[in-house]
Amino acid sequence: MNSELRMLCEKSMRSENIRNVAIIAHVDHGKTTLVDQLLRQSGQFRMGELVGDLILDSNPLERERGITILAKNCAIDYTDRKGREVHINIIDTPGHADFSGEVERVLMMADGVLLLVDAFEGVMPQTRYVLSKALSLGLRPIVVISKMDRPDAQPNDVLNEVFDLLVDLGADDHALNFPTIYTSARDGWAAVNPDEQNSSDIHDIFDAIIEYIPAPQLDADAPLQALITTLDYNDYVGRIGIGRVFAGTLYSGKDIIVIDCEGNQSKQKINQLFRFDGLGRREVDRIDVGDLFAVVGLDKFDIGDTIADIDHPIPLSTVDMDKPTIHMTFRINDGPFSGREGKYVTSRQILERLRKELKSNVALRLEERGDEFIISGRGILHLGILLENMRREGYELTVGKPEVIYREKDGNLQEPLELLVVDVPNESTGAVMQLLGNRRAEMATMETSDTHTHIEFKVPSRGLIGLRSKLLTATQGEAIMHHRFFEYGDFRGEIPGRTSGVLVAAGTGQVSAYALDQLADRGTPFVEPGDAVYQGQIVGEHCKDNDLEVNVIRQKKLTNVRASTKDTTIVLKAAWRPELETALEYIESDELVELTPQSIRLRKRFLKEADRRRAMKKTSR
């Protein structure tokens, strides 16, 4: 009897010494920078062991774009000022709404959240989104007012905004009674009082986590229940399942039952079990209730599957995630330059890569239509990251124009609406209102200060396609915009598309400076002298609203007649080289973006002009 009591006490102590906390915020509000400081000041790492900034953003795309795309896990063994030793599992989440599928599932591993809010920008669209997801799971927030080193910081106003947001989201009294920490992660300090900016460390955040984030209060004696929420891959051991133990104890080398989302059961065995330790993982024999784990050796499993006791297999409920709002057509690169730069060019190879992505990116959907694949996701950035990764892995493919996903309700056509927040200088307000009005947007709120105007719109998702570049042009580059999915609403009518036509190459060859000079008054070029182009490739934007086939490979004829201007230097317009997301927003329904490891080209779906005319006649009938 004494041994049983001692075992129960040990289990209870392990549970009390665990904290699972997720860090949520709007994009670029300082989540990953704060995690850097927590790691550096935890006392767990030696001097020089942590190198560089944005330690958890290990993906090259994350470092290039300065955003978190994939959720990350790390763990800190921290001893507080009272001598308590606590194992803190930290989950760094993406802030962009396009990657909200990552946020939704990893929040199930947490018992509380650190809600970061910029001391100047305050509550933004993704702040509302990620906080609503946390509250729906019953997670208690600790509000962290970040970037207090900004000269324009207004922490009191931001704190009031957070409180109003919690009230709007229907938070209970427990959540409304949130603690507040003020911090500058860049300068490495945190304090419970905004006036104490001379604090020399960030330990107040550790203390708040230990005091206010509840320890996992779960049944250690119940049958095993563990949920897989994330997948990882290793070339040596294969797929790795990451999740949390919700009941019982998970043992290495034991037989278990894996229950998938459809209720199918399979008997499997755990070969290796890992616990998060610092930035890595440490192999252990057991994972106790409430702790996070990584498991190796399971033959068949997926995100949302339950690891259950072999004698009492009871599945856990999975999180209901928002559905995709936009889709695109992926297909092979059938252009004349196909296979010159890429390693994987067949539809079979593209399909295998997309199926592999579906195993870890649960917010994506795949529909096969012969040689074409319809991929649905949360937004252009969500799908653009997938395409960029495929490019870097050696894939060649073409993709069509992004289109929103409609649905019917009570016989009425509905479309996705988004909440758009725009901050612009006061003198640009009129231009922004006109631009958004043409895109069927409805203004929700407007707040004006001495220099800037803060406007919220409800706008159709299709109205956001191509909006960013036009908004920056209309405001001389000073507009700041953020958006998130709001709801499905009634179809709002047609939205004007691209107002200008394109210049289409009439032949295949190498671009000449002479030809570009002759076409200078026709529009803006997308190519430069020496570039290889093919018939049907889009080589520029026409200054009028129609498409024009042009010869950009024409060479100057050599004669024995000497002109006085023969040695005149040709000055060409700078070529516009669109980024991936910009190219996706630019094209129309009869055009494609061609992606290779080294190039991004725009082209017509039908390369020959006769084929384009024939297709246009069929469409008009």
C-alpha positions as CSV (number, residue, x, y, z in Angstrom):
1,M,0.0,0.0,0.0
2,N,2.8,2.4,0.8
3,S,4.5,1.7,-2.6
4,E,1.2,2.5,-4.3
5,L,0.8,5.8,-2.4
6,R,4.4,6.7,-3.2
7,M,3.9,6.0,-6.9
8,L,0.8,8.2,-6.9
9,C,2.7,11.0,-5.1
10,E,5.5,10.7,-7.7
11,K,3.0,11.0,-10.6
12,S,1.3,14.0,-9.0
13,M,4.7,15.7,-8.4
14,R,5.7,15.1,-12.1
15,S,2.4,16.7,-13.2
16,E,2.9,19.7,-10.8
17,N,6.4,20.3,-12.2
18,I,5.2,20.6,-15.8
19,R,3.9,23.7,-17.6
20,N,2.8,23.6,-21.2
21,V,2.5,27.1,-22.7
22,A,1.9,28.3,-26.3
23,I,3.0,31.7,-27.5
24,I,0.5,33.3,-29.8
25,A,0.4,36.7,-31.4
26,H,-0.2,38.6,-34.6
27,V,2.6,38.2,-37.2
28,D,5.8,40.3,-36.4
29,H,4.8,41.1,-32.8
30,G,8.0,39.4,-31.5
31,K,7.1,35.8,-30.5
32,T,10.3,34.2,-31.8
33,T,12.5,37.0,-30.4
34,L,10.9,36.5,-27.0
35,V,11.6,32.7,-27.2
36,D,15.2,33.5,-27.9
37,Q,15.5,35.5,-24.7
38,L,13.7,32.8,-22.7
39,L,16.2,30.3,-23.9
40,R,19.2,32.5,-23.3
41,Q,18.2,33.5,-19.8
42,S,16.9,30.1,-18.6
43,G,20.4,29.1,-17.3
44,Q,20.1,25.8,-19.2
45,F,22.6,26.6,-22.0
46,R,26.3,27.3,-21.9
47,M,27.8,30.6,-23.0
48,G,28.0,30.6,-26.8
49,E,25.8,27.5,-27.2
50,L,23.0,29.5,-28.6
51,V,24.2,31.3,-31.8
52,G,22.4,34.0,-33.8
53,D,18.8,35.3,-33.5
54,L,15.5,33.7,-34.3
55,I,16.8,30.4,-33.0
56,L,13.6,28.5,-33.6
57,D,13.1,29.8,-37.1
58,S,15.2,27.1,-38.6
59,N,13.4,26.9,-42.0
60,P,15.3,29.0,-44.6
61,L,12.0,30.5,-45.8
62,E,11.2,31.6,-42.2
63,R,14.5,33.5,-42.0
64,E,14.2,35.1,-45.4
65,R,10.6,36.3,-44.8
66,G,10.9,37.0,-41.1
67,I,7.8,35.1,-40.2
68,T,7.1,31.8,-38.4
69,I,5.6,29.2,-40.7
70,L,5.8,26.0,-38.8
71,A,5.0,25.5,-35.1
72,K,8.1,24.6,-33.0
73,N,8.6,22.9,-29.7
74,C,11.3,23.5,-27.1
75,A,11.6,22.8,-23.4
76,I,13.3,24.6,-20.5
77,D,14.1,23.2,-17.1
78,Y,13.8,26.3,-15.0
79,T,14.4,26.9,-11.3
80,D,12.4,29.8,-10.0
81,R,13.3,32.3,-7.2
82,K,11.5,30.0,-4.7
83,G,13.7,27.0,-5.7
84,R,11.0,25.2,-7.6
85,E,12.2,23.1,-10.5
86,V,9.7,23.2,-13.4
87,H,9.9,21.6,-16.9
88,I,8.4,24.3,-19.2
89,N,7.3,23.1,-22.7
90,I,7.2,26.1,-25.0
91,I,5.2,26.0,-28.3
92,D,6.1,28.8,-30.8
93,T,3.1,29.2,-33.2
94,P,2.8,31.0,-36.5
95,G,1.2,34.4,-36.5
96,H,-0.1,34.6,-40.0
97,A,-3.7,33.5,-40.6
98,D,-2.7,31.5,-43.7
99,F,-0.9,29.1,-41.3
100,S,-3.7,28.9,-38.8
101,G,-4.0,25.2,-39.3
102,E,-0.7,24.9,-37.4
103,V,-2.0,27.0,-34.6
104,E,-5.3,25.1,-34.2
105,R,-3.8,21.7,-33.6
106,V,-0.7,22.6,-31.5
107,L,-2.9,24.7,-29.1
108,M,-4.3,21.3,-27.9
109,M,-0.9,20.6,-26.4
110,A,-1.0,23.7,-24.2
111,D,-2.6,24.5,-20.8
112,G,-2.2,28.3,-21.2
113,V,-1.0,30.9,-23.6
114,L,1.3,33.9,-23.7
115,L,-0.6,36.5,-25.7
116,L,1.9,38.9,-27.2
117,V,0.7,42.3,-28.3
118,D,2.8,45.1,-29.9
119,A,3.0,48.1,-27.6
120,F,2.2,50.4,-30.5
121,E,0.2,48.4,-33.0
122,G,-2.1,46.9,-30.4
123,V,-4.8,44.3,-31.3
124,M,-4.6,43.2,-34.9
125,P,-6.7,40.7,-37.0
126,Q,-4.6,37.7,-36.2
127,T,-4.5,38.6,-32.5
128,R,-8.3,38.2,-32.5
129,Y,-8.1,35.0,-34.5
130,V,-5.4,33.1,-32.4
131,L,-6.9,34.3,-29.1
132,S,-10.4,33.1,-30.1
133,K,-8.9,29.6,-30.8
134,A,-7.2,29.6,-27.4
135,L,-10.3,30.6,-25.5
136,S,-12.4,28.0,-27.3
137,L,-10.0,25.4,-25.8
138,G,-10.3,26.9,-22.3
139,L,-6.7,28.2,-22.2
140,R,-6.0,31.0,-19.8
141,P,-4.0,33.9,-21.3
142,I,-1.1,35.8,-19.8
143,V,-0.9,39.2,-21.7
144,V,2.6,40.3,-22.7
145,I,2.9,43.9,-24.0
146,S,6.0,43.5,-26.2
147,K,8.3,46.0,-27.9
148,M,8.2,48.4,-25.0
149,D,11.5,49.9,-26.3
150,R,9.5,51.6,-29.1
151,P,9.4,55.4,-28.7
152,D,5.8,55.4,-29.8
153,A,4.7,52.7,-27.3
154,Q,1.3,53.2,-25.7
155,P,0.9,50.3,-23.3
156,N,-2.1,51.5,-21.4
157,D,-4.2,52.0,-24.6
158,V,-3.1,48.6,-25.8
159,L,-4.0,46.9,-22.5
160,N,-7.5,48.4,-22.8
161,E,-7.8,47.1,-26.4
162,V,-6.9,43.6,-25.2
163,F,-9.5,43.7,-22.4
164,D,-12.1,44.9,-24.9
165,L,-11.1,42.1,-27.3
166,L,-11.5,39.4,-24.5
167,V,-15.0,40.8,-23.7
168,D,-16.0,40.7,-27.4
169,L,-14.8,37.1,-27.6
170,G,-17.0,36.2,-24.6
171,A,-14.1,35.3,-22.2
172,D,-15.1,34.2,-18.7
173,D,-14.2,36.0,-15.5
174,H,-11.2,33.7,-15.0
175,A,-9.7,34.8,-18.4
176,L,-10.6,38.4,-17.9
177,N,-8.6,38.5,-14.7
178,F,-5.4,38.1,-16.7
179,P,-1.9,39.0,-15.5
180,T,0.1,41.5,-17.6
181,I,3.9,41.5,-18.3
182,Y,5.7,44.4,-20.1
183,T,8.8,43.4,-22.0
184,S,11.3,44.3,-24.6
185,A,12.7,41.0,-25.9
186,R,15.2,42.8,-28.0
187,D,16.7,44.5,-24.9
188,G,16.2,41.4,-22.8
189,W,14.0,42.6,-20.0
190,A,10.5,42.0,-18.6
191,A,8.6,43.6,-15.7
192,V,5.1,43.6,-14.2
193,N,5.2,47.4,-14.1
194,P,5.5,49.4,-17.3
195,D,7.6,52.0,-15.6
196,E,10.3,49.5,-14.5
197,Q,12.1,49.5,-17.8
198,N,15.5,49.2,-16.2
199,S,14.9,45.5,-15.3
200,S,18.0,43.5,-16.2
201,D,16.3,40.1,-17.0
202,I,13.2,38.4,-18.3
203,H,12.5,36.2,-15.3
204,D,9.2,37.8,-14.5
205,I,7.8,35.9,-17.5
206,F,9.1,32.6,-16.2
207,D,7.5,33.4,-12.8
208,A,4.2,34.3,-14.4
209,I,4.2,31.0,-16.4
210,I,4.8,29.0,-13.2
211,E,2.2,30.9,-11.2
212,Y,-0.6,31.4,-13.7
213,I,-0.4,28.6,-16.2
214,P,-2.1,25.6,-14.6
215,A,-0.2,22.4,-14.2
216,P,-1.7,19.5,-16.2
217,Q,-4.6,18.1,-14.0
218,L,-5.1,14.8,-15.7
219,D,-5.7,11.2,-14.6
220,A,-2.4,9.3,-14.5
221,D,-4.2,6.0,-13.6
222,A,-6.7,6.1,-16.5
223,P,-6.1,4.0,-19.6
224,L,-3.5,5.6,-22.0
225,Q,-4.7,8.4,-24.2
226,A,-2.2,10.4,-26.3
227,L,-2.9,12.7,-29.2
228,I,-0.6,13.1,-32.2
229,T,-0.7,16.8,-33.3
230,T,2.4,17.3,-35.4
231,L,4.6,15.2,-37.7
232,D,8.3,15.4,-38.2
233,Y,10.6,13.4,-40.5
234,N,14.1,12.0,-40.2
235,D,16.1,10.3,-42.9
236,Y,17.3,7.6,-40.5
237,V,14.1,6.7,-38.5
238,G,11.4,7.9,-40.8
239,R,8.2,9.7,-39.6
240,I,8.1,11.0,-36.0
241,G,4.8,11.6,-34.2
242,I,4.7,14.6,-31.8
243,G,1.9,15.2,-29.3
244,R,0.8,15.1,-25.7
245,V,-0.3,12.5,-23.2
246,F,-3.8,13.3,-21.9
247,A,-4.2,10.2,-19.7
248,G,-2.2,7.3,-18.4
249,T,1.6,6.9,-19.1
250,L,3.3,6.3,-22.4
251,Y,6.1,3.6,-22.3
252,S,8.8,2.9,-24.7
253,G,8.9,-0.6,-26.2
254,K,5.2,-1.3,-25.3
255,D,2.4,-2.4,-27.6
256,I,-0.3,0.2,-28.1
257,I,-3.4,0.8,-30.3
258,V,-3.4,3.6,-32.8
259,I,-6.9,4.9,-33.6
260,D,-7.2,7.1,-36.7
261,C,-9.8,9.9,-37.3
262,E,-12.2,7.4,-38.8
263,G,-12.1,5.1,-35.8
264,N,-10.0,2.4,-37.4
265,Q,-7.6,0.6,-34.9
266,S,-4.2,-0.9,-35.5
267,K,-1.9,-2.7,-33.0
268,Q,1.6,-1.2,-33.1
269,K,4.8,-1.0,-31.0
270,I,6.7,2.0,-29.9
271,N,10.4,1.7,-30.6
272,Q,11.7,4.9,-29.2
273,L,10.3,7.6,-27.0
274,F,11.6,11.2,-26.7
275,R,11.0,14.1,-24.3
276,F,11.7,17.6,-25.3
277,D,14.9,19.0,-23.7
278,G,16.2,22.4,-24.6
279,L,16.2,22.8,-28.4
280,G,16.4,19.0,-28.9
281,R,14.9,15.8,-27.7
282,R,16.2,13.3,-25.1
283,E,15.3,9.6,-25.3
284,V,13.4,8.3,-22.2
285,D,11.6,5.2,-21.1
286,R,8.3,6.8,-20.2
287,I,6.3,10.0,-20.7
288,D,3.9,10.9,-17.9
289,V,0.5,12.4,-18.2
290,G,0.4,16.0,-19.2
291,D,3.9,16.0,-20.9
292,L,4.8,16.3,-24.5
293,F,6.4,13.5,-26.5
294,A,8.0,12.5,-29.8
295,V,7.5,8.8,-30.8
296,V,9.4,6.7,-33.3
297,G,8.7,3.3,-34.8
298,L,5.0,3.4,-35.5
299,D,4.1,2.0,-38.9
300,K,1.0,3.9,-39.8
301,F,-0.2,7.1,-38.1
302,D,-1.3,10.6,-38.9
303,I,-2.1,13.9,-37.4
304,G,-5.2,13.6,-35.2
305,D,-4.6,9.9,-34.4
306,T,-4.9,8.7,-30.8
307,I,-2.3,6.4,-29.1
308,A,-4.4,4.3,-26.8
309,D,-4.1,1.5,-24.2
310,I,-4.1,-1.9,-25.8
311,D,-6.7,-3.3,-23.4
312,H,-8.9,-0.1,-23.3
313,P,-8.6,1.7,-26.6
314,I,-10.5,5.0,-26.2
315,P,-10.1,7.7,-28.9
316,L,-9.7,11.4,-28.1
317,S,-11.7,14.0,-29.9
318,T,-9.8,16.0,-32.5
319,V,-10.0,19.7,-33.1
320,D,-12.4,21.1,-35.7
321,M,-10.3,23.2,-38.1
322,D,-11.5,26.0,-40.4
323,K,-11.9,24.9,-44.0
324,P,-9.8,26.2,-46.9
325,T,-11.1,29.4,-48.6
326,I,-9.0,29.4,-51.8
327,H,-7.8,26.9,-54.3
328,M,-5.4,26.7,-57.3
329,T,-4.7,24.3,-60.1
330,F,-1.3,22.5,-60.1
331,R,-0.1,20.9,-63.3
332,I,3.1,19.8,-65.1
333,N,5.3,22.3,-66.9
334,D,4.5,21.6,-70.6
335,G,6.4,24.6,-71.9
336,P,9.3,24.5,-74.4
337,F,11.8,24.9,-71.6
338,S,10.5,22.0,-69.5
339,G,13.2,19.9,-67.9
340,R,16.0,22.3,-68.3
341,E,16.3,23.3,-64.7
342,G,14.2,20.9,-62.6
343,K,14.8,17.4,-61.4
344,Y,11.1,16.4,-60.9
345,V,8.9,17.2,-63.8
346,T,6.3,14.5,-64.2
347,S,2.7,14.6,-62.9
348,R,3.4,11.4,-60.9
349,Q,6.3,13.1,-59.0
350,I,4.2,16.2,-58.4
351,L,1.3,14.1,-57.0
352,E,3.6,12.2,-54.7
353,R,5.0,15.5,-53.3
354,L,1.6,16.9,-52.8
355,R,0.4,13.7,-51.0
356,K,3.5,13.9,-48.8
357,E,2.6,17.6,-47.9
358,L,-0.9,16.6,-46.9
359,K,0.5,14.3,-44.2
360,S,1.8,17.2,-42.2
361,N,-0.1,20.2,-43.6
362,V,-3.6,19.4,-42.4
363,A,-5.0,22.7,-43.6
364,L,-4.5,21.6,-47.3
365,R,-6.9,19.7,-49.4
366,L,-6.1,17.8,-52.6
367,E,-8.5,16.9,-55.5
368,E,-7.2,14.9,-58.5
369,R,-8.6,15.8,-61.9
370,G,-6.6,13.7,-64.4
371,D,-3.3,15.4,-65.0
372,E,-4.3,18.4,-62.9
373,F,-4.5,18.7,-59.2
374,I,-6.7,21.2,-57.3
375,I,-5.0,22.3,-54.1
376,S,-7.1,24.2,-51.5
377,G,-5.6,26.2,-48.7
378,R,-6.1,29.2,-46.4
379,G,-4.6,31.9,-48.6
380,I,-2.2,32.8,-51.3
381,L,0.7,32.9,-48.8
382,H,-0.2,29.4,-47.5
383,L,-0.1,27.9,-51.0
384,G,2.9,30.1,-52.1
385,I,5.1,28.7,-49.3
386,L,4.3,25.2,-50.6
387,L,5.2,26.2,-54.1
388,E,8.4,27.9,-53.0
389,N,9.5,24.8,-51.1
390,M,8.7,22.6,-54.1
391,R,10.8,24.9,-56.3
392,R,13.8,24.6,-54.0
393,E,13.5,20.8,-53.9
394,G,13.9,20.7,-57.7
395,Y,10.3,20.5,-58.9
396,E,9.0,22.1,-62.1
397,L,5.3,22.9,-62.5
398,T,2.8,25.4,-63.6
399,V,-0.1,26.8,-61.5
400,G,-3.2,28.7,-62.4
401,K,-4.9,31.8,-61.0
402,P,-6.0,31.5,-57.3
403,E,-9.8,31.3,-57.0
404,V,-12.0,31.5,-53.9
405,I,-14.1,28.5,-52.8
406,Y,-17.8,29.3,-53.1
407,R,-20.6,27.4,-51.4
408,E,-24.4,27.4,-51.4
409,K,-26.7,27.9,-48.5
410,D,-30.5,27.9,-48.8
411,G,-30.2,28.3,-52.5
412,N,-28.0,31.4,-52.3
413,L,-24.4,31.5,-53.5
414,Q,-22.0,32.5,-50.7
415,E,-18.4,33.5,-50.7
416,P,-15.7,33.9,-48.0
417,L,-15.4,37.3,-46.4
418,E,-12.3,38.6,-44.7
419,L,-11.7,41.3,-42.0
420,L,-9.2,43.7,-43.5
421,V,-7.4,46.2,-41.3
422,V,-5.6,49.1,-43.1
423,D,-3.4,51.8,-41.5
424,V,-2.7,54.7,-43.9
425,P,-1.6,58.3,-43.8
426,N,-4.5,60.7,-43.5
427,E,-3.9,62.2,-47.0
428,S,-4.3,58.7,-48.6
429,T,-7.6,57.8,-47.0
430,G,-9.6,58.8,-50.0
431,A,-7.6,56.7,-52.4
432,V,-7.9,53.7,-50.1
433,M,-11.6,54.1,-49.8
434,Q,-12.1,54.3,-53.5
435,L,-9.8,51.2,-54.1
436,L,-11.7,49.1,-51.6
437,G,-15.1,50.3,-52.7
438,N,-14.3,48.9,-56.2
439,R,-13.6,45.6,-54.6
440,R,-17.1,45.3,-52.9
441,A,-15.7,46.1,-49.4
442,E,-17.8,47.4,-46.6
443,M,-16.3,49.7,-44.0
444,A,-16.8,48.5,-40.4
445,T,-14.9,51.1,-38.3
446,M,-12.7,54.1,-38.8
447,E,-10.4,55.8,-36.3
448,T,-8.4,58.9,-37.2
449,S,-5.3,60.3,-35.4
450,D,-3.2,63.4,-36.2
451,T,-1.2,61.6,-38.8
452,H,-2.8,58.2,-39.6
453,T,-6.2,56.6,-40.2
454,H,-7.1,53.1,-39.0
455,I,-9.9,51.5,-41.1
456,E,-11.5,48.1,-40.8
457,F,-13.3,46.6,-43.8
458,K,-15.3,43.4,-44.5
459,V,-14.2,42.5,-48.0
460,P,-14.6,39.4,-50.2
461,S,-11.5,37.1,-50.3
462,R,-11.4,37.5,-54.1
463,G,-11.1,41.3,-53.5
464,L,-7.8,40.8,-51.7
465,I,-6.2,39.1,-54.7
466,G,-3.8,41.7,-56.1
467,L,-4.8,44.3,-53.6
468,R,-1.5,44.7,-51.7
469,S,0.5,46.1,-54.7
470,K,-2.3,48.5,-55.7
471,L,-2.7,49.7,-52.1
472,L,1.0,50.4,-51.8
473,T,1.0,52.3,-55.1
474,A,-2.0,54.4,-54.0
475,T,-0.4,55.3,-50.7
476,Q,3.3,55.7,-51.9
477,G,4.2,52.6,-50.0
478,E,3.0,53.8,-46.6
479,A,0.0,51.5,-46.2
480,I,0.0,48.6,-43.6
481,M,-2.6,45.9,-44.2
482,H,-3.6,42.7,-42.4
483,H,-6.5,40.4,-42.9
484,R,-8.1,37.2,-41.6
485,F,-11.0,35.0,-42.5
486,F,-14.2,36.3,-41.0
487,E,-17.2,34.4,-42.3
488,Y,-19.1,33.2,-45.4
489,G,-21.6,35.8,-46.7
490,D,-23.8,36.3,-49.7
491,F,-22.1,36.8,-53.1
492,R,-21.4,40.5,-53.5
493,G,-21.3,40.7,-57.3
494,E,-18.5,41.0,-59.9
495,I,-15.2,42.6,-59.0
496,P,-13.1,44.3,-61.8
497,G,-10.0,42.3,-62.7
498,R,-6.7,43.5,-64.1
499,T,-7.2,46.6,-66.1
500,S,-4.2,46.2,-68.4
501,G,-3.4,43.6,-71.0
502,V,-0.1,41.8,-71.5
503,L,2.7,41.6,-74.1
504,V,3.0,38.0,-75.3
505,A,6.2,36.7,-77.1
506,A,5.6,35.8,-80.7
507,G,8.6,33.5,-81.0
508,T,11.2,31.5,-79.2
509,G,14.7,32.8,-78.8
510,Q,16.9,35.3,-76.9
511,V,15.6,38.8,-76.0
512,S,17.5,41.6,-77.7
513,A,18.0,45.1,-76.5
514,Y,17.0,46.4,-79.9
515,A,13.6,44.8,-79.8
516,L,12.9,46.0,-76.2
517,D,13.9,49.5,-77.2
518,Q,11.4,49.4,-80.1
519,L,8.7,48.2,-77.6
520,A,9.4,50.8,-74.9
521,D,6.3,52.8,-75.6
522,R,4.1,49.7,-75.5
523,G,4.4,49.0,-71.8
524,T,6.5,47.7,-68.9
525,P,8.9,44.7,-69.8
526,F,9.2,41.6,-67.6
527,V,12.4,40.4,-69.3
528,E,15.9,41.8,-70.0
529,P,18.3,41.5,-72.9
530,G,19.8,38.1,-73.0
531,D,16.8,36.3,-71.4
532,A,15.6,33.2,-73.2
533,V,11.8,33.4,-74.0
534,Y,9.4,31.1,-75.8
535,Q,6.3,31.6,-77.9
536,G,3.3,32.3,-75.6
537,Q,5.4,33.6,-72.7
538,I,4.2,36.9,-71.1
539,V,7.1,39.3,-71.5
540,G,5.5,42.6,-70.4
541,E,2.5,44.5,-69.4
542,H,0.6,46.3,-72.1
543,C,-0.2,50.0,-71.7
544,K,-3.7,49.3,-73.0
545,D,-6.4,46.8,-71.9
546,N,-5.8,44.2,-74.6
547,D,-3.2,41.6,-75.1
548,L,-0.6,42.2,-77.8
549,E,1.7,39.7,-79.5
550,V,5.2,41.2,-79.9
551,N,8.6,40.1,-81.3
552,V,11.2,40.6,-78.5
553,I,13.9,38.5,-80.2
554,R,14.2,40.7,-83.3
555,Q,17.7,41.7,-84.1
556,K,18.8,44.9,-85.8
557,K,19.6,44.3,-89.5
558,L,23.1,45.0,-90.6
559,T,23.6,47.2,-93.6
560,N,26.4,49.2,-95.2
561,V,24.5,52.4,-94.6
562,R,25.9,54.5,-91.7
563,A,23.5,56.5,-89.6
564,S,24.4,59.4,-87.4
565,T,22.7,57.7,-84.5
566,K,24.4,54.3,-84.9
567,D,26.4,54.6,-81.7
568,T,23.6,56.0,-79.5
569,T,23.4,54.2,-76.2
570,I,20.1,52.4,-75.7
571,V,18.5,53.1,-72.3
572,L,15.8,50.5,-71.4
573,K,13.1,50.5,-68.8
574,A,13.9,48.4,-65.8
575,A,12.3,45.0,-66.0
576,W,9.6,44.0,-63.5
577,R,10.6,40.7,-61.8
578,P,7.5,39.6,-59.8
579,E,7.9,37.5,-56.6
580,L,6.0,34.3,-56.4
581,E,2.9,35.6,-54.5
582,T,2.9,38.7,-56.6
583,A,2.9,36.6,-59.8
584,L,0.0,34.5,-58.6
585,E,-2.0,37.6,-57.9
586,Y,-1.2,39.2,-61.2
587,I,-2.3,36.5,-63.7
588,E,-5.8,36.0,-65.1
589,S,-7.8,32.8,-65.7
590,D,-6.2,32.2,-69.1
591,E,-2.7,32.5,-67.8
592,L,-0.3,30.4,-65.8
593,V,2.8,30.9,-63.6
594,E,5.6,28.6,-64.5
595,L,7.9,27.6,-61.6
596,T,11.3,26.1,-61.9
597,P,14.2,26.0,-59.4
598,Q,15.8,29.0,-61.0
599,S,13.0,30.9,-62.7
600,I,9.5,32.3,-62.3
601,R,7.8,32.9,-65.7
602,L,4.3,34.1,-66.7
603,R,2.7,32.5,-69.7
604,K,-0.5,32.0,-71.5
605,R,-2.3,28.7,-71.0
606,F,-2.4,28.2,-74.8
607,L,1.0,29.1,-76.2
608,K,-0.1,29.6,-79.8
609,E,-2.3,32.6,-80.7
610,A,-4.5,30.4,-82.9
611,D,-5.2,28.1,-80.0
612,R,-6.0,31.1,-77.8
613,R,-8.5,32.5,-80.3
614,R,-10.2,29.1,-80.7
615,A,-10.5,28.7,-76.9
616,M,-12.0,32.2,-76.7
617,K,-14.6,31.4,-79.3
618,K,-15.6,28.3,-77.4
619,T,-15.9,30.3,-74.1
620,S,-18.1,33.0,-75.8
621,R,-20.6,30.4,-77.1
